[in-house]
Amino acid sequence: MIVVRHEDTFLQDLAGGSTRRILAWNDKLMAVEVGFEAGAEGALHSHPHTQCSYVLSGRFKYTVGDESSELGQGDSVIVPGGIVHGTVCIEAGKLLDIFTPKRDDFLRA
């Protein structure tokens, strides 16, 4: 069993009004909490990992490929690996991002 206590995690400032906190992970899965101030952006990007984003709080305009949707608390989206995606925070909030496999690049940051 892998237990990660909140007080043992590190809040990373990503600049531009966003933060990242790596939560529990193993080789196959990683949970990450991402905080956004209103107006902050998760720039369009892609990666080979499948991603599920769950809105813990706030409102976000989420773009995946050629489609966009506004998401609020309790909404979620799946992003297949390799697809360009990003988000703009409409109302300050937090996302829970789940990646498979784990994001080695986040562990090196």
C-alpha positions in Angstrom: 0.0 0.0 0.0 1.2 3.5 -0.9 0.1 6.2 1.5 1.0 9.8 0.8 0.3 12.4 3.5 -0.6 15.9 2.3 2.0 17.4 4.6 4.7 15.3 2.9 4.0 16.7 -0.5 5.6 19.6 -2.2 3.6 22.5 -3.8 5.5 23.5 -7.0 4.9 27.0 -8.4 4.4 26.7 -12.2 4.3 30.5 -12.6 1.5 32.2 -14.5 -1.0 31.5 -11.7 -0.8 27.7 -11.4 0.7 25.2 -9.0 1.3 21.4 -9.0 1.3 18.9 -6.2 2.3 15.3 -6.9 0.2 12.9 -4.9 0.4 9.1 -4.8 2.1 7.3 -7.7 3.7 4.1 -8.9 5.1 3.0 -12.2 1.7 2.7 -13.8 -0.3 5.6 -12.3 0.1 9.1 -11.0 -2.3 11.5 -9.2 -1.5 15.2 -9.4 -3.4 18.2 -7.9 -3.1 21.3 -10.1 -4.3 24.7 -8.8 -5.2 27.6 -11.0 -6.0 31.3 -10.4 -8.7 32.8 -12.6 -7.3 33.5 -16.1 -4.3 31.0 -15.7 -3.7 28.6 -18.5 -2.5 25.1 -19.0 -1.0 25.8 -22.4 -1.9 23.5 -25.3 0.5 20.5 -25.2 0.5 16.8 -25.7 2.2 13.8 -24.1 2.1 10.0 -24.5 0.2 9.5 -21.2 -3.5 8.9 -21.0 -4.9 11.6 -18.7 -8.1 11.9 -16.7 -8.9 15.4 -15.3 -11.5 15.8 -12.5 -12.6 19.3 -11.5 -12.3 19.5 -7.7 -13.4 23.2 -7.7 -13.7 26.2 -10.0 -14.6 26.4 -13.7 -12.4 25.6 -16.7 -12.6 25.8 -20.5 -11.0 22.5 -21.5 -9.8 21.9 -25.1 -9.0 18.4 -26.4 -8.1 18.2 -30.1 -10.6 20.3 -32.0 -13.3 20.3 -29.2 -13.8 22.6 -26.3 -16.1 22.3 -23.3 -16.7 24.3 -20.1 -16.2 22.1 -17.0 -17.2 22.7 -13.4 -16.9 21.0 -10.0 -17.5 17.3 -10.4 -17.0 17.2 -14.1 -14.2 15.1 -15.7 -12.6 14.5 -19.1 -10.4 11.8 -20.6 -7.5 12.8 -22.9 -6.0 10.0 -24.9 -2.2 10.0 -25.1 -0.7 12.0 -28.0 -3.7 14.4 -28.3 -3.1 18.2 -28.0 -5.0 19.6 -25.1 -5.1 22.5 -22.6 -7.2 24.5 -20.3 -8.1 28.1 -19.3 -9.3 28.7 -15.8 -12.5 30.7 -15.8 -13.0 30.7 -12.0 -10.2 29.9 -9.6 -10.0 26.2 -8.8 -8.2 22.9 -8.7 -8.0 19.8 -10.9 -7.1 16.3 -10.0 -5.1 14.9 -12.9 -4.6 11.2 -13.2 -1.9 9.9 -15.6 -1.1 6.4 -16.9 1.7 5.6 -16.9 3.3 7.9 -14.3 4.9 11.2 -15.5 8.6 10.7 -15.1 9.1 14.3 -16.3 7.1 15.6 -13.3 9.4 13.6 -10.9 12.5 15.3 -12.4 11.1 18.8 -12.2 
